[in-house]
Amino acid sequence: MTARSCSTRRPGRLVEARVRLLGVLGVAALAGALAGGTADAAPATRPPAARPEPLAVPLASSFSTTGGTWVDVPMGRLGQLVDTFWQTFVLRPGASRWSLVTPPGVADNGGLVSTAGPGGEVLAGFEASQLLGYSPLAETSDAGRAWSAGLVPSRLAATPDALALSGDGALLALLGGHDASVVSSAGSTTTWHTLVRTRTLARSQAGRTCGLQRLVAVAFAPDGMPLAGATCDRTGVVGIVARRGAVWTLEPVHLPAPGSSADELLRLSSSGGHTAALVEIDRPGHAALVGAWPDGATRWSASKALALGPGARLVASGTTESGAIVALTSTSAGLHLELTGSTRAGAAWRALPAPPSGTAAVAVTGTAGRVRVDAFGVDGSRLTDEVLDLRSARWVRSQTIEVPITYGSSG
């Protein structure tokens, strides 16, 4: 059971920011901290090389809506399934402290995934664990103060983008399994119908062009069009497909330079009404991250490439209210925190001061006049929140939350 499963208290979610985020972060207070931008230039030639394993995409993530900033993190005895308890926290508008708002009453050892609609409503899904063959859902329209229950009839895919909400209340869910499927609903969290299966999509023209291998995400385009994210085996092709009418079409993504092998779609998110993708491309000797966003009705523009160090792994990720992307990575040199400053073609990544050791998730909340960057550390049942002081470029302890966890309750 979750830490709140046995009580009547309820728990929550993540991130605000606007297109002028870089302008705020680029003020004199952070001039030194942001000087180390890591966008790299594309090489003129690309010798053949074996593609390393793509980055694993952890469920730890954050996002921002008009109703607050949300973050999902694992707590408890990490590495022990029955004693890992996923928690949701929200920073409500105007608040300075985070609130624990994990939906109550359901075991969440398998993980939590969530998304938000343009109006601020949030939908959370419980990844199935142990023998559970379906995934419970919970929805809130008041920033986690109250939740209503729902479910999908099979297990959600283990991806942070397994759920999506549109502006008119439509829902998408990605179900896992050998022939993973996208299911949709007109607004009910209990009544679903199959929109497409992996095998069917792979046989479509879009799937054949992409060399579609498996589905990894669902989202909505800004115009409400259903989107599915997939891994592909074609070089220079990103697996974003849109359902236009009854036909699935491949969305052209204009990368700064194609990889030397198939480019890997890591995330496809539409939380808060802003759609964003995170793509891994393979460069000679290293991998790189690229952000991408819809640019008009049928094409996508991309950021510059962010070079990753040897042995890099993705620790957590998130989006701001404007759709900018936040990435927390780890290498042998430590943790690295980067974000895109806008959602325009050619947007640069900017490096923020390395967060404290042990950071498990990050969130960026912002308005035109103020930006807040939070780093969350986990030690058993204790969550610590460190906030970046923009003037000194130092991390300052802001809050400690003791989460009531009953170890062994899900054994």
Sequence and secondary structure as in RCSB ss.txt:
>XXXX:A:sequence
MTARSCSTRRPGRLVEARVRLLGVLGVAALAGALAGGTADAAPATRPPAARPEPLAVPLASSFSTTGGTWVDVPM
GRLGQLVDTFWQTFVLRPGASRWSLVTPPGVADNGGLVSTAGPGGEVLAGFEASQLLGYSPLAETSDAGRAWSAG
LVPSRLAATPDALALSGDGALLALLGGHDASVVSSAGSTTTWHTLVRTRTLARSQAGRTCGLQRLVAVAFAPDGM
PLAGATCDRTGVVGIVARRGAVWTLEPVHLPAPGSSADELLRLSSSGGHTAALVEIDRPGHAALVGAWPDGATRW
SASKALALGPGARLVASGTTESGAIVALTSTSAGLHLELTGSTRAGAAWRALPAPPSGTAAVAVTGTAGRVRVDA
FGVDGSRLTDEVLDLRSARWVRSQTIEVPITYGSSG
>XXXX:A:secstr
  TTTTSS          TTHHHHHTSGGGTTTTTT  EE   S              S EEEEETTEEEEEEEE
ESTT GGGEEEEEEEE TT SS EE   SSS  TT EEEEE TTS EEEEE   TT  SEEEEEESSTTSS EEE
EESS B SSTTSEEE TTS EEEEE STT EEEEESS SS  EEEEEHHHHHHSHHHHHHTEEEEEEEEE TTS 
EEEEEEE SBT  EEEEEETTEEEE  EE SS  SSB EEEEEE GGG  EEEEEEEETTEEEEEEEEE SSS E
EE  EEE  TT EEEEEEE TT  EEEEEEETTEEEEEEES SSTT  EEEE    TTEEEEEEEE SS EEEEE
EEEEBTEEEEEEEETTTTEEEEEEEEE    TTTT 
